[in-house]
Amino acid sequence: MKRALGVSVYPDHSDIEKDKAYLKKASECGFSRIFMSMLEVTEGKEVVKEKFKSLIGYAKGLGYETILDVAPNIFDELEISYDDLTFFAETGADGIRLDAGFDGNKEAKLTYNPFDLAIELNMSNDVAYLDNILTYEANVPFLYGCHNFYPQEGTALPYDFFERCSVRFKKQGIRTAAFINSQAGVIGPWDVNDGLPTLEMHRHLPVEVQAKHLFATGLIDDVIIGNAYASDEELEALGQLNRYQLALAIEFTKEASTVEKEITLTEQHFRRGDITDQVVRSTEVRKKYKNEANPAHDNTQAFQIGDVVIGNDAFGKYKNELQIVLQPHTDDRKNKVGKITEDELLLLDFVKPWTKFRFIEK
């Protein structure tokens, strides 16, 4: 399934012109999905419809898919029914996210709505909710999954729980989404906003690291910035992200040679299938660069987790093999050429046998 980047907007807490400017900038950076909150409605039905229709229509012109986040109280306030989704179709939305669940049969029926609106489910529960819906023969192409976000510091999901919840959806072929947290955004749905990530471990990380992590899990198709507004720099960093291959940020040592930088930055790396605990080995590059000299440097210290090393002239047939250190060790036949940035060390868990990866210079 193709991967997408998304942003969130909160029309009941923001200015529509600012929302439009934000959506335009994000579109220019390759974003194509919107999470639009409709959890709070303070105006009449027709006023609400026109406001959301205006913003969604503008977004459609930019190529966005828009999912409205709705809660049961909205149906009461607007005097609409789950059995008739005409109101949401008339706003131009592409789907609705159910903030609360029903009996399974109701959700399945909703996927057959005459407007082809996607029905997005809450993924942040490790229960057989999805399985129940599927037993009622849901219209699967119109069934999405999206995790929650968590405005209060310390309350977002731990990784192991997130993984269990996500696997339930991914193994059924359901399109999945999760939220990352802008370090610049201050707008969310509630009066508490310590950031809006799905994973607690992401709350204070750079947005691109959060997104790399979610994509690297292989469990999330769409990564959405939970809070608004992300900075231009954050949008641009995410727009430049490789969504399909892990690209690790490296800081080079002063002594790293031109050849070593070329090996690191220009080659397609993959981890050997017969793995070792001590290092990630990228071995094909040594064949291409076997005739390139590589004098020793930065080779007498103990290598630490995340160090990137390349075999020097003393390493025989292993000269110019690239490795990422997973366990501290010493070996003067290897040169330390750089180090993966501290924020990205968590990504090493996802470099599996045969994983393809690249490096980008920080």
C-alpha positions in Angstrom: 0.0 0.0 0.0 1.4 3.4 -0.9 2.4 5.7 1.9 1.1 9.2 2.6 1.8 12.2 4.7 -1.0 14.1 6.4 -1.7 17.2 8.4 -4.4 18.1 10.9 -6.6 21.2 11.0 -9.0 22.3 13.7 -11.6 24.7 12.1 -13.3 25.4 15.4 -10.0 26.6 16.9 -8.3 28.3 14.0 -8.7 30.9 11.2 -9.8 29.4 7.9 -7.4 31.6 5.9 -4.5 30.4 8.0 -5.7 26.8 7.6 -5.7 27.3 3.8 -2.2 28.8 3.8 -1.0 25.8 5.9 -2.6 23.3 3.5 -1.1 25.0 0.5 2.4 24.8 2.0 2.0 21.2 3.1 0.7 20.3 -0.4 3.8 21.8 -2.0 5.8 19.5 0.3 4.0 16.4 -0.9 1.3 16.0 1.8 -2.0 14.5 0.6 -4.2 13.7 3.6 -6.1 15.8 6.1 -7.3 14.9 9.6 -10.0 17.5 10.2 -11.6 17.7 13.7 -15.3 18.0 14.1 -15.4 17.1 17.7 -16.7 20.5 18.8 -19.5 22.3 17.0 -20.9 25.6 18.3 -22.8 26.8 15.3 -26.0 25.7 13.5 -26.1 22.8 11.0 -26.0 24.9 7.8 -23.3 27.2 9.1 -21.2 24.3 10.1 -21.7 22.6 6.7 -20.7 25.6 4.7 -17.6 26.3 6.8 -16.3 22.8 6.4 -17.4 22.6 2.8 -15.4 25.7 2.0 -12.2 24.4 3.6 -12.6 20.8 2.2 -13.3 22.2 -1.2 -10.1 24.2 -1.1 -8.2 21.1 0.0 -9.7 19.0 -2.8 -8.3 21.5 -5.3 -4.9 20.8 -3.8 -5.4 17.0 -4.1 -6.1 16.2 -0.5 -8.1 13.4 0.9 -10.0 14.6 4.0 -11.3 12.5 6.9 -13.6 14.2 9.4 -13.2 13.2 13.0 -16.6 13.0 14.5 -18.1 12.1 17.9 -21.5 10.8 18.9 -22.5 14.2 20.4 -22.0 15.8 17.0 -24.8 13.7 15.6 -27.1 14.9 18.3 -26.1 18.5 18.1 -26.5 18.6 14.3 -29.6 16.3 14.4 -28.2 13.8 12.0 -28.1 10.0 12.0 -25.5 7.3 11.5 -28.0 5.8 9.1 -27.8 8.8 6.8 -24.4 10.3 6.1 -25.6 12.9 3.6 -24.4 15.8 5.8 -20.8 14.6 5.7 -21.0 13.9 2.0 -22.3 17.4 1.3 -19.2 18.8 3.1 -17.1 17.1 0.4 -15.3 14.9 3.0 -13.8 11.6 1.8 -14.6 9.8 5.0 -15.4 10.0 8.7 -13.5 8.7 11.7 -15.6 7.1 14.4 -14.5 8.4 17.8 -16.6 5.7 19.4 -17.4 2.1 18.4 -20.7 0.2 18.0 -21.6 -3.5 17.8 -19.6 -4.4 14.6 -22.6 -4.8 12.4 -23.3 -1.1 12.5 -19.7 -0.3 11.4 -19.9 -2.9 8.6 -23.2 -1.4 7.3 -21.6 2.1 7.3 -19.0 0.9 4.9 -21.7 0.4 2.3 -23.0 4.0 2.5 -24.1 5.3 -0.9 -21.6 8.2 -0.9 -18.5 5.9 -0.8 -17.3 7.6 2.4 -14.5 5.7 4.1 -15.2 4.7 7.6 -12.1 5.0 9.8 -11.8 3.1 13.0 -9.8 3.8 16.2 -6.8 1.5 16.2 -5.5 2.2 19.7 -7.2 -0.8 21.3 -5.7 -4.3 21.6 -9.1 -6.1 21.3 -10.9 -8.0 18.5 -12.9 -5.0 17.5 -11.8 -5.1 13.8 -12.3 -8.9 13.6 -15.9 -8.5 14.8 -16.6 -5.9 12.1 -15.1 -8.1 9.4 -17.3 -11.0 10.5 -20.2 -8.8 9.4 -18.8 -8.7 5.9 -17.6 -5.1 5.9 -16.8 -3.4 2.6 -13.0 -3.6 3.3 -11.7 -1.0 0.7 -13.8 1.6 2.6 -12.5 0.6 6.0 -9.5 2.5 7.4 -7.7 2.4 10.7 -6.2 5.3 12.6 -4.6 5.5 16.0 -5.4 8.1 18.6 -3.2 11.0 19.7 -2.6 12.0 23.3 -2.5 15.7 24.3 -1.3 15.0 27.9 2.4 14.4 28.5 3.1 10.8 29.6 -0.2 9.4 28.3 0.5 8.3 24.8 1.0 4.6 23.8 4.1 2.5 24.7 5.7 0.9 21.6 4.9 -2.7 22.4 1.2 -1.9 22.9 1.1 0.2 19.7 2.7 -2.7 17.8 0.1 -5.2 19.0 -2.8 -2.9 18.1 -1.4 -2.1 14.7 -0.7 -5.7 13.7 -4.4 -6.5 14.2 -5.2 -4.1 11.3 -2.2 -4.6 9.1 -2.6 -8.4 8.9 -6.1 -7.8 7.5 -4.8 -5.5 4.8 -6.5 -2.4 6.3 -5.0 1.0 5.5 -3.4 2.4 8.7 -2.5 5.8 10.1 -0.8 7.2 13.2 0.1 10.7 14.5 3.4 12.4 15.0 4.0 15.6 17.0 5.1 19.0 15.6 7.5 20.7 18.0 6.1 24.1 16.7 2.3 23.3 16.7 0.1 24.7 19.5 -3.4 24.0 18.2 -5.3 20.8 19.0 -8.9 19.8 19.9 -8.6 20.4 23.7 -7.4 23.0 26.1 -4.4 20.8 27.1 -1.8 20.4 24.4 1.5 18.9 25.4 1.8 17.8 21.8 -0.3 15.2 19.9 1.7 12.0 19.2 0.4 8.4 19.1 3.6 7.1 20.7 4.9 8.6 23.9 8.5 8.0 22.9 8.0 10.4 20.0 6.7 13.4 21.9 10.0 15.4 21.9 11.7 14.0 18.8 12.1 15.8 15.5 9.2 15.1 13.2 11.3 13.4 10.6 12.6 10.9 13.1 9.1 10.1 14.3 7.9 9.6 10.7 11.0 7.4 9.9 10.2 5.3 12.9 6.5 4.8 12.0 7.3 3.9 8.4 10.2 1.6 9.5 7.8 -0.5 11.6 6.0 -1.5 8.4 2.7 -1.2 10.3 1.7 2.4 9.3 0.8 3.6 5.9 -0.1 7.2 6.6 1.8 9.5 9.0 -0.2 12.5 10.1 1.1 15.6 12.1 -1.4 15.7 15.0 -1.1 19.3 16.0 -1.2 22.6 14.0 0.6 24.3 12.7 3.9 22.5 11.9 6.7 24.9 10.9 7.7 25.2 7.3 11.0 23.6 8.2 9.2 20.6 9.6 6.9 20.3 6.5 9.9 20.5 4.2 11.9 17.9 6.2 9.0 15.4 6.0 8.5 16.2 2.3 12.1 15.2 1.6 11.7 11.9 3.6 12.1 8.6 1.9 8.8 6.9 2.8 9.8 3.5 1.5 13.4 3.0 2.6 15.2 3.8 5.8 17.7 6.7 5.4 19.8 7.1 8.5 21.3 10.5 9.4 25.0 10.4 9.9 27.5 12.9 11.3 30.9 12.3 9.7 34.2 12.5 11.6 36.7 15.1 10.5 39.0 12.5 9.1 36.5 10.7 6.9 37.9 10.5 3.4 36.2 11.3 0.1 36.1 7.6 -0.7 34.5 6.8 2.6 31.9 9.5 2.2 31.2 8.2 -1.3 30.8 4.6 -0.1 28.5 5.8 2.7 26.3 8.3 0.9 26.0 7.2 -2.7 25.6 3.4 -2.4 22.6 1.3 -2.0 23.2 -0.6 1.3 21.5 -3.7 2.6 22.2 -5.8 5.7 23.5 -9.3 5.0 21.0 -12.0 5.4 23.3 -14.1 7.7 23.3 -11.5 10.4 25.6 -11.0 13.4 24.8 -9.4 16.7 27.9 -7.1 16.7 27.4 -5.1 13.5 25.2 -4.5 10.5 27.3 -5.5 7.5 26.9 -3.9 4.1 29.3 -6.1 2.1 28.6 -5.5 -1.6 30.4 -2.1 -1.4 33.7 -3.7 -0.7 33.7 -5.4 -4.1 33.1 -2.1 -5.9 35.8 -0.3 -4.0 38.3 -3.1 -3.6 41.0 -1.1 -5.5 40.5 2.1 -3.6 43.1 2.9 -0.9 41.8 3.5 2.6 44.5 4.5 5.1 43.8 4.0 8.8 42.3 6.7 10.9 40.1 6.9 14.0 40.7 3.2 14.4 42.2 2.7 17.9 39.2 3.7 20.1 36.4 1.5 21.2 33.5 1.7 18.7 30.1 2.5 20.2 26.5 1.6 19.2 25.6 3.7 16.2 29.2 4.3 15.0 29.6 3.7 11.2 32.9 2.1 10.4 34.6 1.1 7.1 37.4 -1.5 6.7 40.8 0.1 6.1 43.9 -1.1 4.1 44.8 -3.6 6.9 41.6 -5.5 6.6 42.4 -7.6 3.5 39.4 -8.7 1.5 37.1 -6.8 4.0 38.7 -3.4 3.0 36.0 -0.9 2.3 33.2 -3.0 3.8 30.7 -0.7 5.7 29.4 -1.7 9.1 27.1 -0.1 11.7 28.1 -1.0 15.2 25.5 -2.7 17.4 27.7 -3.8 20.2 30.8 -1.9 21.5 34.1 -3.4 20.4 37.6 -2.6 19.2 39.3 -3.5 15.9 42.0 -1.3 14.4 41.3 -2.7 11.0 38.2 -0.5 10.9 38.0 3.3 10.5 35.3 5.2 12.3 33.8 7.4 9.6 30.8 8.8 11.5 28.0 8.2 13.9 24.3 7.9 13.4 22.6 10.8 15.2 21.4 10.1 18.8 17.8 10.7 17.9 17.9 8.0 15.3 19.5 5.1 17.2 16.1 3.7 17.9 15.8 3.0 14.1 18.6 0.4 14.3 16.0 -2.1 15.7 14.4 -2.1 12.2 17.5 -2.9 10.2 16.6 -6.6 9.7 18.2 -9.3 7.5 18.2 -8.0 3.9 16.8 -4.6 5.0 17.7 -2.0 2.3 18.9 1.3 3.8 20.8 4.5 2.9 22.6 7.3 4.7 22.0 11.1 4.6 24.5 13.6 6.0 23.2 15.5 8.9 
